[in-house]
Amino acid sequence: MADKRHRVPARAVPPTGSRDKLAFLLALVPWLLEHDRVTVQEAAAHFGVSEDDIRSSVSLVAMSGVPGSTSTYQHEDLFDIDWDAFEEQDEIAITQHVAIDDAPRLSAREAAALIAGLQYLQSLPENADRVAIRGLVEKLSRGASGVPSQLAVAGDPDSEVLRLVRRAVAEGRRVRFGYLNSRGESEERDVDPLRVESIDSDWYLRGWCHLRKALRTFRFDRMSDMVVTDEPIEHDASEVRLPDTLFEPSAEDLEVTIEAAPEVIGLLADYIPDGALTSEVGDRIRTTLRVSHYHGLKRLIAGMPGTVRVVAPEQARRAVAEWAAAGLARYA
């Protein structure tokens, strides 16, 4: 009954900052729509505010809306509530809402893609609040225009390493493991774990290495005998700036000249140093990569068959060719 709007004086929403007021109102309306009919007491308990704050906020919502084609507010352009129940029984029920159902909805394919991405994020150890991610997955499933495809992110083969890293992050403790470096030498590393990331099928731990006194990236399949120590970490993700790229250049890196199809250059961005010279050679782009060792180069080139060719130096060309020939021989 819109003619009763004047009976309840509207005052300010909960006495906080303007951003908090807006956030509160944006949260209040969907919650009321989900719960159909609730008491003022229930709403106050849910949001942790006073009953007077709920009453004044509901009154403010009931005077809000979106003007129609006439550019003036008509009755159907405003939210409305069951005023009798609100005034006489302290109950809240929205009887008319605007601009909610007109919001664009994700397609089933879009929702499935987002759900798959969230499942991947859920596997990373720094995402401690995995309950929130599960809740978002459920909302995406319900809010899509169709039923999302059933997708799942495959688990990695080093699940035991990942489990230990998760535990170390949760408990704020250092990890210790044997690591096979780029020269084929085994070293023991003590690391404050910061983040787990993956490229294709390879998983990496980024952390503060106490041996090198610097941020380092370690590949899961080169780790061995990992343990979670009793020593607390000295660095965490809030203190250490993690670069956007997984691999950072160093003075020991090897330079390799390649020619690649234009469509895969973006996939190589982490390995192309700033200021690298590029040129067109036929239908390919010639540029320079920086890699820590040729073993990693072999895996990188093998992951892009037919699209990348190593030009120089000769040692890099030979390493890739011999590795490819050895792999081919295994099929004979």
N, C-alpha and C positions, 0 to 999 in steps of 0.2 A: 504494500500500500504506500505509494510514493508520497501521498499528501501528509504522511506522519513524520516526514524527515525532520521538521523543525522542532519536534518534541525533545530530541536529545542533543544538547549543545555539544559541538565538537571542540575539543581542545587539542593541544599538541600531543603527538604520539610520544611514547616513552622518552623521558628527558635525557637524551643522549645527543651525540653529534648528528648533523644532518645526514651523513652517509649511513649511520646506523639506523636512523629513522626510516630512510628509504629501503634499506636492506630488510628491516623488520616488516614493513608493509608488503614488500615483494614476497616475503616468506609466508606472511599471514594468509594472503588470498588463496594461493594453491592449497595450503593446508586446510582451510575452511571448505574449499571445493571437494577435497578428497574425503572429508569426514561428514559431509552432508549436513548434519545438525549436531552441534555441540553446545555445552553450557559455557558461560563466561568463565566459570571457575576452572573448567578443564583446559580452556585455551590459555588462561593465565599460568596454570601449572606447567603446561607444555613449553611455553616460551620463557618462563621464569620472570614474568613481569606482574604488576599489580592488576587487579580486576578493573580498576578505573582506567588503566592504560589500555586494556583490551576494549572496553566500552567506547572510549574516545576514538580509538583507531578504527573500530568497526564503523562508527558514525562517519569518520572521514572517508573510508572506502566507499560507503553508500552514497557519498556525494561526488564520486569520481567517475570518470568515463572517457569516451572518445567521441568527439562531435561527428555527426554524420555528414551526408552530402550537403546539407543546408549550412554547414559551418557553425551551427548553433546547437546547443544541447537540447535534445528532445528526451522524453521519458525513456525510450528504448535505447538511448545512448549511454545510460548510466547504470551502474551496479544498483541492485535493490536487494533488500533483505525482508524477512518476515518480521515486520515491526511489532506486531502484536506479541509474538513469542519473545522478541528481544526485550520489550519493555515490561511485559507482565511475568514472564517466566525466566528471564535472564538467559535465554537460548539464542544461538546464532545460526541462522540458516540463510544462505544466499539464494535468492529466488531468481535473480537475473544477473548474468555476467556478460561482459563485452570484451572483445579483442583477444579472448583466450582461444576459442576454437578456430580463429582465423590464422593462427601461427602456422608456419610451414612445418611439415613433418618429414622426417627422414624416410627415404625409401628403404625397402628391406635390404638391398645390397649395401647402401650406405651404413645402415645400422650394423650389419654384419662386419663390415670393415672396421668400424669403430670398436666393436666388441672384441675383435681379434687383437687390435692394438692395445686395448685395456688389459686383455689377458696376458699380453707380453709384459706390460708394465707391472702387472701383479706378480710376475716372476722375479722382478728385480728386488734385491734385498733392502734398498733404501726406502722402498714403499711400505713402510711399517703399517700404515692405516689401510690394510687390504679390505677391511669391511666396507669402507667408503667406496672403493672401486667396485666391489661386488654389487653394492646398491646402485651405482651408476649403470652397470651392465643390465640390471633388472629394469631400470627405467628406460633404457634404450630399447630393450626388447618389447616393453609395453607400448612405447610411444611411436614406434615405427608404423608406416602406412601398411606394411605387410609383415608376415612372420619372417624374421631374419634367418638366413641360412645357418645351419648348425656348423660352426667352425670351431676349431681348437688349435692353439699354438703348440706345436710338438715340443715335448720336453727335450732337454739337451742330454748328451751322453755322459756328461760329467755332473750328474745330479748330486753325487756325494760332495763334490767340491762346492757346488752351489749351496747345498744345505749347510755346510760348515761356515761358508761366508755369511749367509743369512744369520746364523747363530751369533757369529762374531759381531756383526753390525748391531743386532738387537741387544747384545750384552756389552757393547762398547769395548771389545777386547781385540788385541793384536793377533794376527795369524802368522804361523811359521810354516814354510814349505821348502822343498828342494825345487830348484828351477834350472832348466836347461837353457842357457843363454844362446845368443846368435852365433857364438863361436863353437858351440857344441860342448861347452863346459858346464858342469853342474855346480850350482852355488846354493847356499842356504840363505833364504831371505826372511826377514821379519818385516811385516807390512801392516800398516793401519788401513783396513779396507774402506773404500769410499764409494765405489760404484761398480756395478756389473753391466756390461754392454755386449752386444753381439753384432757381428757382420757376417751375413750369410749363415753358414753353419758353425762358425768359430765364435767362442765365448771368451771374453776378456775381463780381467779384474783390474780396475784402476785404483791405486792406493799410494800411500806415502811409504816409500822404501827406506828403512833405517840404515841399510847398507850403503845406498847411494845418496842418502840425505836429500831426496828429491821425489817428485811425483813420477811414477812409472806405471807402465801398462804390461800386464802379464797374461799370457794365453793359457787357458785352462789345461789344454792337452800337453803343456810343457811343465805343469806342476806335478809334484809327487809328495807323498807323505805329509799332507797338510794336517796341522793341528791348530786348535784354538787355544792360545796361551792364557795364562792368568794375568798377563800384563795389560793394563788399560791402554787404550789408544792415546796418542799425544796430539793427533790431528784428526779433525772430522770434516765433513763436506761443507760445513758453514765457514770453516777457516781457510780451506784450500781452494783456490780458484781452479775449477776443472775446465780446460779448454773445450770449445765446441767440437773440435775434431778429435778423433780417438787417438791419432798418432801425431806427436809433436816432433818437429825436426831437431836433430842434434848434430854436433860437429862430426860425429863418427858415421853419419848416414852415407850411403852409397848413392851416387847419381846414375840414373839409367835413362837413356833416350828411347822413347817408344813412338809408334805410330798407331793411332786408335781411331775407330769409327766414331763420328761425332756423337752418336747416341749414347756412348758409354763414358764420355769424358766426365760427365757429372758424377759417375760412380767412382771415379778415380780422384775426386777432388781432395780427399784427405791426404793423398800422397803427392800432389802437385804443389811445390813450394810457391809462396807469394813471389810475383815478379818473374815466374818462369816464362821463357820465350816460347811462343807457339807459332806454327806455320802450317799452311795447307800443302799436303803432298798428295796430288790426285784427289781421291775421295776420302782421304784420311787426314787427321790432324797430328802433327808431330809436336811433342812436348817432352818435358823432363819430369821424372818421378824421383822421389827420395825414399829409399827403403833402408831398413837397418841391416838386412842381410839378404842374400840371394835365395835362401830357402823360402822366405816370405814372398819374394818376387815370383817364384815358381808357382806357389799356390794362387797368387793374385792373377797371373796370366791364365792359369788353367781354369779359373772361374769365369773367364770371358772368352771362350773358344771362338776362334775365327774373327774376333773383333779387335784384338790387340797384338801387335808385333814388336818384339824387342829389336832395336836397331844397334845400340851400343851401350856399354863397351862389349868387346868380344867375350869376355869372361861371363857376362850376364847372359849373352846369347847362347853360349855353350851350356851354361847351367840349366837354362830352360829347355833347350833341345834335348839334353841328356835325360832330364827328368821325364819329358814327354815320351822319349823313346823307351825308357824303362817301363813306363806305364803301359805303353802299347804292347811291349813284349809279354806282359802278363796275360794278355788276351790271346796270345798265339797258342 
